[in-house]
């Protein structure tokens, strides 16, 4: 279990762009990358126009 942290840019279309790993256990990173690359966000609007957003994404892995 653990957390994988990414820096990412969410594009004007809501797709993940420029995804980079900041921290996380090396065994968890590939699964987290695969999951996050599939995510789609609702575009962020500024004055009614979609804009790119720089954000941090945490993916938490827990054992039950």
RAZIVEN-V472754 format. One record per pair of residues at least 12 apart in sequence whose C-alpha atoms are under 7 Angstrom apart, sorted by the first residue. I is the first residue (numbers start at 1). J is the second residue. D is the distance in whole Angstrom. If there is no record, write none. Layout:
i & j & d
I & J & D
I & J & D
//
This chain:
i & j & d
1 & 61 & 5
1 & 62 & 5
1 & 63 & 6
2 & 60 & 6
2 & 61 & 5
2 & 62 & 7
3 & 24 & 6
3 & 58 & 6
3 & 59 & 6
3 & 60 & 4
3 & 61 & 6
4 & 23 & 6
4 & 24 & 4
4 & 25 & 7
4 & 29 & 6
4 & 32 & 7
4 & 58 & 6
4 & 59 & 5
4 & 60 & 7
5 & 21 & 6
5 & 22 & 5
5 & 23 & 5
5 & 24 & 6
5 & 57 & 6
5 & 58 & 5
5 & 59 & 6
6 & 19 & 7
6 & 20 & 5
6 & 21 & 5
6 & 22 & 5
6 & 56 & 6
6 & 57 & 5
6 & 58 & 6
7 & 19 & 6
7 & 20 & 5
7 & 21 & 7
7 & 22 & 7
7 & 55 & 6
7 & 56 & 5
7 & 57 & 6
8 & 20 & 6
8 & 54 & 6
8 & 55 & 5
8 & 56 & 6
9 & 52 & 7
9 & 53 & 5
9 & 54 & 4
9 & 55 & 6
10 & 52 & 6
10 & 53 & 5
10 & 54 & 6
11 & 51 & 7
11 & 52 & 5
11 & 53 & 7
12 & 43 & 6
12 & 50 & 5
12 & 51 & 5
12 & 52 & 5
13 & 43 & 6
14 & 40 & 6
14 & 41 & 4
14 & 42 & 5
14 & 43 & 5
15 & 40 & 5
15 & 41 & 6
16 & 37 & 6
16 & 40 & 7
32 & 59 & 6
//
